[in-house]
Each structure stands twice: as structure tokens, then as C-alpha cells.
Amino acid sequence: MQLELVSFKICPFVQRAVITLLYNDIPHTVTYIDLASPPDWFRTISPHGKVPVLKVDEQHVIFDSAIIDEFLNEISSGKLLPDDPLARAIDRSWIDFSTRLILDFSALIHATDAEQYHQRGKIVKSDFELLEQQLKQGPFFNTENFSLVDIAYAPLFMRSTLLSMDDELYPANQYPKTTAWAKTLLTIPQLTSSVVSDFEAIFKAHLQQQAPFVAKHLKL
Ligand SMILES: N[C@@H](CCC(=O)N[C@@H](CS)C(=O)NCC(=O)O)C(=O)O
């Protein structure tokens, strides 16, 4: 099986799949596309028109990061989700919530004026408040066991550490368990190596171009 991951360099959802591939030592190749002008073949393999897409072989393609991650876990260690059905379902629920948090945070970053910025900031704060209440003593979401839930949130934590954000832009600063969790995750080598080497520059250039209000606020 020669896996090929179709990627966009700054996509947090693709990054989840990369972390899972690296964590499990799964051989793979990565093909980068430009989402602003995707190649014709992309539409035929990605019904939602989104990355990540995992080409498993000439006939089989999987899409959606949560589904790709579960597949990668199942063909390797299988240890990245709990055995107990209820615990596994709870993990899937919080993976689903991470997508909401990433999208709410992305909406905040792309606010075009102060009013939108404040409104969206309140939504992100309430998301982080819910997440904080869910966290136990750590170091991981499932205490001692690193899991797909950690992988699902890690891309957000990585992006937030690259920017000097105030509490309104990044309310997680106010939540000690979330802060400690993020700090732990960012020491994991498979996580820090899951983006391209010029990720920071590309990400900041993207914000300058697509999110000028927040870029100015961050003095980028
Ligand atoms: N739920 C999807 C979300 C994927 C997603 O939104 N990817 C973005 C890039 S970060 C995308 O491909 N957007 C292109 C579009 O919406 O046209 C997943 O987890 O894989």
C-alpha cells in the first residue's frame, strides 16, 4: 500500500493526517495543491472539494481528516483510540468539537472589522471554556494516553503559538489546563515536524493577504 496524501500547506485538517502518519511511521507521499486553483483531477477524488484526501491505491480514496485518522490508526498501532466503546465515542465527540473550534477560530482570524472581531471572539471564548471543563489532569486529553483527540487539537495550538495573541484573540491563555495541554503537545516531535519547513512564513503571509484586520492587530 503506497499512501498519497493530498495536501494544502497551511491546512490544519491535513496536518492532523500528517501527524498520524508520522506517529505511526506509515510510509507515504504528500502531493500539494493550490486550493485557490485546484487541478482538475482533485474534484474527481474529493467530493467536498476539500483537503485532506488520502489516495490508498488507484481505486480507493478516503476523505475527511477524522475518517483518515481513524483509518491510519486501524491499519497500524490501533492505540490512538480507547478500546472501550463509550470512551471511544466520547473521543470522537471531542474530535468533532475540535473541528468547530478550528472553524470558529479561523472565522475570528478572518474578521474584517472590530465588531465582527469582538462577536467572533466571544464565540471562541465560549468554545475554549467548554473544552477546559472537559480536560482532566493531563498530560493528554485521555490523561496518560496520547490519542487522536490530541492530534485533532494540535494544529490549532501550533498556529496560536506562532502569533503573539492577546486574550481576546486567543482566550485559551486564560485556561490553565488547556494551556498546559497545548504546551505538552508542542514538545512531540511528530507534531513539530508535521508542517513544511517554511510554514511560519507561509502562514503569516496568508494572514497578511487574507486577514488584514487581524494581521494589523498582530503587527505582522
Ligand atoms: N471536515 C474536513 C474539513 C476540511 C477542510 O475544510 N479543508 C479546507 C482547507 S483547510 C478545504 O479544503 N477548503 C476548500 C474549500 O472549502 O473549498 C476535514 O476534517 O477534513
PDBQT file of the ligand as one rigid body, heavy atoms in Angstrom, charges set to zero:
ROOT
HETATM    1  N1  LIG A 301     -14.062  18.375   7.867  1.00  0.00    +0.000 N 
HETATM    2  C1  LIG A 301     -12.984  18.423   6.903  1.00  0.00    +0.000 C 
HETATM    3  C2  LIG A 301     -12.590  19.881   6.697  1.00  0.00    +0.000 C 
HETATM    4  C3  LIG A 301     -11.523  20.033   5.631  1.00  0.00    +0.000 C 
HETATM    5  C4  LIG A 301     -11.374  21.478   5.162  1.00  0.00    +0.000 C 
HETATM    6  O1  LIG A 301     -12.217  22.340   5.459  1.00  0.00    +0.000 OA
HETATM    7  N2  LIG A 301     -10.303  21.756   4.401  1.00  0.00    +0.000 N 
HETATM    8  C5  LIG A 301     -10.131  23.065   3.826  1.00  0.00    +0.000 C 
HETATM    9  C6  LIG A 301      -8.673  23.510   3.856  1.00  0.00    +0.000 C 
HETATM   10  S1  LIG A 301      -8.069  23.741   5.471  1.00  0.00    +0.000 SA
HETATM   11  C7  LIG A 301     -10.503  22.998   2.353  1.00  0.00    +0.000 C 
HETATM   12  O2  LIG A 301     -10.119  22.085   1.675  1.00  0.00    +0.000 OA
HETATM   13  N3  LIG A 301     -11.210  24.007   1.859  1.00  0.00    +0.000 N 
HETATM   14  C8  LIG A 301     -11.513  24.128   0.474  1.00  0.00    +0.000 C 
HETATM   15  C9  LIG A 301     -12.930  24.527   0.238  1.00  0.00    +0.000 C 
HETATM   16  O3  LIG A 301     -13.722  24.562   1.200  1.00  0.00    +0.000 OA
HETATM   17  O4  LIG A 301     -13.248  24.810  -0.922  1.00  0.00    +0.000 OA
HETATM   18  C10 LIG A 301     -11.830  17.576   7.391  1.00  0.00    +0.000 C 
HETATM   19  O5  LIG A 301     -11.675  17.451   8.614  1.00  0.00    +0.000 OA
HETATM   20  O6  LIG A 301     -11.100  17.013   6.581  1.00  0.00    +0.000 OA
ENDROOT
TORSDOF 0
